[in-house]
């Protein structure tokens, strides 16, 4: 019994600390993003008028988020952005190419494609840091503005440079890394897929939130407590 009391005394402060630790996590809701619909109602700005990556999903923030807070999200699935005679052109949620028609697309599997089309010399599709979007990448942004960013980075974790890029990817990034600024409560965020012609698309991405690190710690500690209780009961019965 004394050992059980010691175990409880050790675990309870840790659970409290874990629940009180760190900043906030901006939770991306469970979302299905379809590449097959042709949405063209973001606004009149050239970027907003031409983005046609499927009907966006919107959600509203219920609290303030700072640049040091986190976005933690997982994406599964793949989309084919060219199901016609020139296809396929298949990517994961980071816009990393999984399969393509090599006679039409010169970009390699494990690479990506962006199309810096211009209007009077002004790129139509650059994200706010001036870099064009990767085709097939999931974008997150603010409502009907031009403030949209790629949610998943193009790096080794999402298949960049791989001969077999994954279709199950995840990322944990700060808001500063994604948006470059804080987000106040009441901000409407949108999620969509970057594409410029959606009538020949197929496939979906499933987005799910990743539990906060503190939540994982708490569940691990509670599991340890459960094992400790089981051990104590077995000892008690054997005594």
N, C-alpha and C positions, 0 to 999 in steps of 0.2 A: 504493500500500500504506500509505503514511503517513496518507493521508486516511481510509482504512478504520480504522486503529488509533485515530485521533482520534475517529471516530464511535463506535466501541466504548467508548472511554474515557468519552465523554459519556453514552452511553445506559445503561451498566451501573449507575452510581450512581443514575440516575433510576428504573430498574426496581426497585432495592432500596428506594429511598425510597417509591415508590408502594406496594410490597407491604407496607411497614411503617407506612404512614400511616393516620391516622384511627382511629375506633373500630370496633366490630363491627357487622355487619349481621345482623339476625334474618331468616333466610331462610324465607319462606313456601313450603312445598313445592308442587309442581305438584298442583293440586287441582281437581276438578270438583264444584261445588255445585249440586245439583238442587233446584228449588223445588217439585217435584211430590209429594214424600213428606210424610207427616204425622207428624212426630216429636214425641213428647210425653213424654219421659222424662228431662228435665234434673233434675227434683227436685220437691219439694212446695211450694216458695215460689211465690206467685202468678205472678211473672214467669216462673219456670222452668217452671211447669205450663202456662202459656198460650202460650209461644212455640212456633210450629209452622211454622217456615220451611224445612223440609226436614231430612233426616238430616245431622247435623253431621259434620265431619271433624276428628279429633283428632291432634295430634302433640306430642311431648315435647321440651323444650329440653335440649340436652346441655352447655350452658355458662351462666354467669351473664351477664346483660345489664343494663347501666346505663341510666339515664334519657336519657343523651346518645347511646346507640346508636340505630341506624336500623332501620326497617322499610321495605323497598322492594319494591313488588309491582305487578303489572299484572293487570287483569281485562278479559276480553272476553265478549261475549254480552249477553243481555237475558232478563228473565223477565216473564211475564204472570201477574199475581196474580188475574185475574178472567176466566176463559174462558167464563163463563155469559152470560145475556142482559144483564147490567149492564156487561159488559166491552166492550172490553179495558181493562186497566190495566197498562201495560208500563213497566218501569224499567230503568236500568242499575245497576251494582253499587254506586253511591253513593245509590241510591234516587231518582234524578232521573227524572221522568216523561218518557218518550219518546212514548207514545201513550196515549190514554184516551178513554172514551166521554163526550163533553162534556155529555150530557143527564143523566149520573149523577154524574160527578166535576167539581167546580167548579175544582179546582186546574189551573193551566195547564201545558201542555207546557213543560219547563224548570224546573218547580217540583217540589214534593214533598208527600207526605201523611204526617202522623203522627196516630196515634189515641190520645190520652191517656185511654183508658178507665180508670175508677177503680173501686176496691173499697172501699166505706166511706170514700170521699174520698181513698184512697191510690192514686196512679197505678200501674197494673200493669206498664207497659212503659217507664218512664223509664230511660235509661242512668245510670251512677253519678254523672254530673254534674247529674242532675235534668231533663234534656231528653229528651222522648220520641224513640224511634227513628223513622227514616224507613222507610216500607214499601218492601220490596225491597232494602234496603241490606245489604251483607255485614257481619256482625258477627264480631269476634274477641274471645275472652275466655278465662277460666281455668276449664277443666273444667266441673264441675257446680255452679259458683257463679253469683252474680248479677253478677260482675265482667266484663261484656261491653260492648264499645264498637264504634262504627261505624269500619270500617277505612278507608274513603274519605271525605274531606271533601265537603261540599256547597259547591262554589265554581265559579268560571268554568272551571277546568280539567276538571271533571267534568260540565259542561253546565248549571250553574245559571244560569237566565235566558236560555238559548239556545232558539231555535226548532227546532234540530236537535241535541239532546244526543247525544254520542258513545256508542257501545257498546264502545269500546276506550279504557279509562282507566288511569291509573297514578298512583301517589303514592309519595313518599319522605318519611317523617315520623319524628320521634324517638319513642322509647318514652314519654318524658315527655309528648309531645303526645297520644299514643293512650291510654296507660294511666294516666299520672300517677305511676308508680312503677316501680322496677326489677323484674326478673324473675329469680329464681334458677334454677340448673340443676335439672332434674327437674320443672319446672312443666309441666303438661299444658295446652296451649292448644287451643281449639276454634274452628272456623269454621262459620258457618251464615248463613242468609238470614232477615232479620226479616219475619215474617208471622204472622198469628194464625189463619188458616184456609187450609189448604194443599190441600184436596181438589180445588179448581178451578184449580190452578196449572199452568203449563207453562214450560219453558225452563230453561237452566242458565247458570252463570257458570264460566269457566275462569280459574283463578288461576295465575300463573306468577311466579317471582322475577325481580327486576331485578338484573343483575350489580352487584357492588360497584363504586363509582367507581374504586378502585385496580385492579380487574381490567380495567376498560375502558382505564385509562391504560397498564397493562402491555401489553395487546394492541395498542394504538396505537403504543407504542414498538417492539414487536417487528415490527410492520408497517413502521415506518420503517427498522428495521434491515434487513429483507428487501429493501426498495427500495434501500437503500444498497449492499447486497451485489450486487444486480443491476446497479446502475450501475457498480460497481467491475469486475465481470466483463466488462461490455461494453467498458469502457475498456481492460481488459487485452487482450481479443481484438483490438481495433482498433489497439493499439500495435504 
